[in-house]
Amino acid sequence: MNKIAAILWCFLTLMWTLPSAAQDATVSGKVTGANGEAIIGANVLVDGTTQGATTNVSGEYTLTKVPATATLVITYLGYKTGIVH
């Protein structure tokens, strides 16, 4: 009976961890210009949503609960729109 309980425990543990692999992630990064200078105030948006962030004085941003398949759209006045998959 202990063997069956051990197999059942392994199965349940595996089933418990599978949903966590598909969960949303925290994404962070830095937006820079062609010369490597930080872009302050750039908009970083999860494509197709209203979820976004604005870069800080170091050009850095953080987004939480981003789906694994999300595309980020980065915009800043005077620059061409960037897309990150």
C-alpha positions, 0 to 999 in steps of 0.5 A: 500500500505504501508504494501506491501512496508514494506513486499517488503523492508523486502524481499529485505533486506533479499536477500541483506544479504544472499550473505554476509553469504557465503563470504570469511573470515579472518583466523588467528591462532598460530602454536605451538609445543608439548611443546607450543613453537611458531613455527617460519616460518611454512607455512600455506597454503589453500589446493588446492591453492597458497594462504598461509602465514608464521608464525611470531616470535610468531608463528602467521599467518593471511590469508584473503579471505579464503573460509568457506569450506577451509582446511589449511595445515601446514608444517614445516621442521622436523615436521609432516604435520598438517591439519586443517578443 
